[in-house]
Amino acid sequence: MATTRQQLMEIYEHLFRAFGPQDWWPGETRFEIIVGAILTQNTNWANVAKAIANLKGAKCLEPDTLHAMDTAELERLIRPAGYFRLKAKRLRNFTQWLLDNYQGRLDAIDAIETRRLREELLGISGIGPETADSVLLYALDRPVFVVDTYTARVAVRHGLIEPDIDYTQLQYLFESNLEPDVRLFNEFHALVVRVGKDFCKPTPRCEACPLNDLPHTVENSCDP
């Protein structure tokens, strides 16, 4: 019987052959990637891209510049991403933390141990586990596996974990069975999101799915 590690790597290899590299996370700077991680909550990337383009056009994709911006103007610029008032507060909460603790410099947090840094990020109002882990993995190159609804759905349907799992348990499944490799974690998560959006939906499209020849069931689902 295949080990959990073997099962995970089979899934990864099938997806990589089918889809190729996903080149996540889009962004020219670390701060832009962090802004994207905050803005993408409860919306799709196309809308986030419009908001980021607005911020770039206003030349405010720097922590101190964005923090000093008039609130109404910031809300106007990020409006395409939805929940713009809430997300403006969350962006400000992040930049306030960075300014208060690290002089507004992202390079100042490079020496902070990953577990401690994750706890600090989770202490920022509006930053939950998925956003914190996206910041750590995609912007800061820390070997932290990001999980989400897509990850849970694929893992449950492929018998890797029970349907009533929580975020920590799901993350542990991947981190305890894979080498702590930033590139692998980045690509694996992006590929799982791709298959989750295109095939492993709440109502699955198994016949066309790259994972269809691996043992799976559609009976179990962690979706509400």
Contacts in CASP RR format, 6 or more apart in sequence:
PFRMAT RR
TARGET T0000
AUTHOR 0000-0000-0000
METHOD contacts of the structure
MODEL  1
MATTRQQLMEIYEHLFRAFGPQDWWPGETRFEIIVGAILTQNTNWANVAK
AIANLKGAKCLEPDTLHAMDTAELERLIRPAGYFRLKAKRLRNFTQWLLD
NYQGRLDAIDAIETRRLREELLGISGIGPETADSVLLYALDRPVFVVDTY
TARVAVRHGLIEPDIDYTQLQYLFESNLEPDVRLFNEFHALVVRVGKDFC
KPTPRCEACPLNDLPHTVENSCDP
2 10 0 8 1.000
3 177 0 8 1.000
4 160 0 8 1.000
4 173 0 8 1.000
4 177 0 8 1.000
5 177 0 8 1.000
5 178 0 8 1.000
7 158 0 8 1.000
7 160 0 8 1.000
7 214 0 8 1.000
8 160 0 8 1.000
8 174 0 8 1.000
8 177 0 8 1.000
8 178 0 8 1.000
8 188 0 8 1.000
9 178 0 8 1.000
10 214 0 8 1.000
11 154 0 8 1.000
11 158 0 8 1.000
11 192 0 8 1.000
11 211 0 8 1.000
11 214 0 8 1.000
12 184 0 8 1.000
12 187 0 8 1.000
12 188 0 8 1.000
12 191 0 8 1.000
14 210 0 8 1.000
14 211 0 8 1.000
14 213 0 8 1.000
14 214 0 8 1.000
15 188 0 8 1.000
15 191 0 8 1.000
15 192 0 8 1.000
15 194 0 8 1.000
15 195 0 8 1.000
15 210 0 8 1.000
15 211 0 8 1.000
16 187 0 8 1.000
16 191 0 8 1.000
17 210 0 8 1.000
18 195 0 8 1.000
18 210 0 8 1.000
19 191 0 8 1.000
19 194 0 8 1.000
19 195 0 8 1.000
19 210 0 8 1.000
20 191 0 8 1.000
21 187 0 8 1.000
22 187 0 8 1.000
22 190 0 8 1.000
22 191 0 8 1.000
22 194 0 8 1.000
24 138 0 8 1.000
24 186 0 8 1.000
24 187 0 8 1.000
24 189 0 8 1.000
24 190 0 8 1.000
25 33 0 8 1.000
25 36 0 8 1.000
25 37 0 8 1.000
25 134 0 8 1.000
25 138 0 8 1.000
25 139 0 8 1.000
25 186 0 8 1.000
26 33 0 8 1.000
26 45 0 8 1.000
26 49 0 8 1.000
27 33 0 8 1.000
27 36 0 8 1.000
27 52 0 8 1.000
29 61 0 8 1.000
30 106 0 8 1.000
30 139 0 8 1.000
30 140 0 8 1.000
31 61 0 8 1.000
31 62 0 8 1.000
31 63 0 8 1.000
31 106 0 8 1.000
31 139 0 8 1.000
32 52 0 8 1.000
32 56 0 8 1.000
32 61 0 8 1.000
33 135 0 8 1.000
33 138 0 8 1.000
33 139 0 8 1.000
34 94 0 8 1.000
34 106 0 8 1.000
34 135 0 8 1.000
34 139 0 8 1.000
35 52 0 8 1.000
35 55 0 8 1.000
35 61 0 8 1.000
35 66 0 8 1.000
35 91 0 8 1.000
36 48 0 8 1.000
36 52 0 8 1.000
37 131 0 8 1.000
37 134 0 8 1.000
37 135 0 8 1.000
37 138 0 8 1.000
37 139 0 8 1.000
38 87 0 8 1.000
38 90 0 8 1.000
38 91 0 8 1.000
38 94 0 8 1.000
38 127 0 8 1.000
38 131 0 8 1.000
39 48 0 8 1.000
39 51 0 8 1.000
39 52 0 8 1.000
39 78 0 8 1.000
39 81 0 8 1.000
39 87 0 8 1.000
39 91 0 8 1.000
40 48 0 8 1.000
40 81 0 8 1.000
41 83 0 8 1.000
41 87 0 8 1.000
41 90 0 8 1.000
41 131 0 8 1.000
42 82 0 8 1.000
42 83 0 8 1.000
43 81 0 8 1.000
43 82 0 8 1.000
43 83 0 8 1.000
47 80 0 8 1.000
47 81 0 8 1.000
47 82 0 8 1.000
48 80 0 8 1.000
48 81 0 8 1.000
50 80 0 8 1.000
50 81 0 8 1.000
51 77 0 8 1.000
51 78 0 8 1.000
51 79 0 8 1.000
51 80 0 8 1.000
51 81 0 8 1.000
52 61 0 8 1.000
54 77 0 8 1.000
54 78 0 8 1.000
54 80 0 8 1.000
55 61 0 8 1.000
55 66 0 8 1.000
55 77 0 8 1.000
55 78 0 8 1.000
58 69 0 8 1.000
58 73 0 8 1.000
58 77 0 8 1.000
59 65 0 8 1.000
60 66 0 8 1.000
60 69 0 8 1.000
60 74 0 8 1.000
60 77 0 8 1.000
63 95 0 8 1.000
63 98 0 8 1.000
63 99 0 8 1.000
63 104 0 8 1.000
63 105 0 8 1.000
63 106 0 8 1.000
64 95 0 8 1.000
64 99 0 8 1.000
64 104 0 8 1.000
66 74 0 8 1.000
66 91 0 8 1.000
66 92 0 8 1.000
66 95 0 8 1.000
67 92 0 8 1.000
67 95 0 8 1.000
67 96 0 8 1.000
67 99 0 8 1.000
71 88 0 8 1.000
71 92 0 8 1.000
74 88 0 8 1.000
74 91 0 8 1.000
74 92 0 8 1.000
75 84 0 8 1.000
75 85 0 8 1.000
75 88 0 8 1.000
76 84 0 8 1.000
78 84 0 8 1.000
78 87 0 8 1.000
78 88 0 8 1.000
78 91 0 8 1.000
81 87 0 8 1.000
89 125 0 8 1.000
89 126 0 8 1.000
90 124 0 8 1.000
90 125 0 8 1.000
90 126 0 8 1.000
90 127 0 8 1.000
93 124 0 8 1.000
93 125 0 8 1.000
93 126 0 8 1.000
93 127 0 8 1.000
94 124 0 8 1.000
94 127 0 8 1.000
95 104 0 8 1.000
97 120 0 8 1.000
97 124 0 8 1.000
98 104 0 8 1.000
98 105 0 8 1.000
98 106 0 8 1.000
98 109 0 8 1.000
101 120 0 8 1.000
102 108 0 8 1.000
102 109 0 8 1.000
106 139 0 8 1.000
106 140 0 8 1.000
109 117 0 8 1.000
109 140 0 8 1.000
110 140 0 8 1.000
112 120 0 8 1.000
114 136 0 8 1.000
114 142 0 8 1.000
114 143 0 8 1.000
114 144 0 8 1.000
117 136 0 8 1.000
117 140 0 8 1.000
117 142 0 8 1.000
118 132 0 8 1.000
118 133 0 8 1.000
118 136 0 8 1.000
118 144 0 8 1.000
121 127 0 8 1.000
121 131 0 8 1.000
121 132 0 8 1.000
121 135 0 8 1.000
121 136 0 8 1.000
122 128 0 8 1.000
122 129 0 8 1.000
122 132 0 8 1.000
127 135 0 8 1.000
129 167 0 8 1.000
129 168 0 8 1.000
129 171 0 8 1.000
130 146 0 8 1.000
130 147 0 8 1.000
130 148 0 8 1.000
130 167 0 8 1.000
133 144 0 8 1.000
133 145 0 8 1.000
133 146 0 8 1.000
133 147 0 8 1.000
133 171 0 8 1.000
134 146 0 8 1.000
136 142 0 8 1.000
136 144 0 8 1.000
137 143 0 8 1.000
137 144 0 8 1.000
137 145 0 8 1.000
137 146 0 8 1.000
137 182 0 8 1.000
137 185 0 8 1.000
137 186 0 8 1.000
137 189 0 8 1.000
138 146 0 8 1.000
138 186 0 8 1.000
141 182 0 8 1.000
142 182 0 8 1.000
143 180 0 8 1.000
143 181 0 8 1.000
143 182 0 8 1.000
143 185 0 8 1.000
144 171 0 8 1.000
144 175 0 8 1.000
144 185 0 8 1.000
145 171 0 8 1.000
145 174 0 8 1.000
145 175 0 8 1.000
145 178 0 8 1.000
145 185 0 8 1.000
145 188 0 8 1.000
145 189 0 8 1.000
146 185 0 8 1.000
146 189 0 8 1.000
147 167 0 8 1.000
147 170 0 8 1.000
147 171 0 8 1.000
147 174 0 8 1.000
147 189 0 8 1.000
148 193 0 8 1.000
149 222 0 8 1.000
149 223 0 8 1.000
150 192 0 8 1.000
150 193 0 8 1.000
150 195 0 8 1.000
150 196 0 8 1.000
150 197 0 8 1.000
150 200 0 8 1.000
151 170 0 8 1.000
151 174 0 8 1.000
151 189 0 8 1.000
151 192 0 8 1.000
151 193 0 8 1.000
152 161 0 8 1.000
152 165 0 8 1.000
152 170 0 8 1.000
152 222 0 8 1.000
153 196 0 8 1.000
153 200 0 8 1.000
153 202 0 8 1.000
153 221 0 8 1.000
153 222 0 8 1.000
153 223 0 8 1.000
154 192 0 8 1.000
154 195 0 8 1.000
154 196 0 8 1.000
154 200 0 8 1.000
154 211 0 8 1.000
155 161 0 8 1.000
155 165 0 8 1.000
155 170 0 8 1.000
155 173 0 8 1.000
156 162 0 8 1.000
156 163 0 8 1.000
156 165 0 8 1.000
156 220 0 8 1.000
156 221 0 8 1.000
156 222 0 8 1.000
157 200 0 8 1.000
157 204 0 8 1.000
157 216 0 8 1.000
157 217 0 8 1.000
157 218 0 8 1.000
157 220 0 8 1.000
157 221 0 8 1.000
158 211 0 8 1.000
158 214 0 8 1.000
158 215 0 8 1.000
158 216 0 8 1.000
159 215 0 8 1.000
159 216 0 8 1.000
159 217 0 8 1.000
159 220 0 8 1.000
160 173 0 8 1.000
161 169 0 8 1.000
161 170 0 8 1.000
161 173 0 8 1.000
163 220 0 8 1.000
163 221 0 8 1.000
163 222 0 8 1.000
164 222 0 8 1.000
165 173 0 8 1.000
165 222 0 8 1.000
174 185 0 8 1.000
174 188 0 8 1.000
178 184 0 8 1.000
178 185 0 8 1.000
178 188 0 8 1.000
195 209 0 8 1.000
195 210 0 8 1.000
195 211 0 8 1.000
198 205 0 8 1.000
199 205 0 8 1.000
199 206 0 8 1.000
199 208 0 8 1.000
199 209 0 8 1.000
199 210 0 8 1.000
199 211 0 8 1.000
200 209 0 8 1.000
200 211 0 8 1.000
202 221 0 8 1.000
202 223 0 8 1.000
204 218 0 8 1.000
206 212 0 8 1.000
206 216 0 8 1.000
206 218 0 8 1.000
END
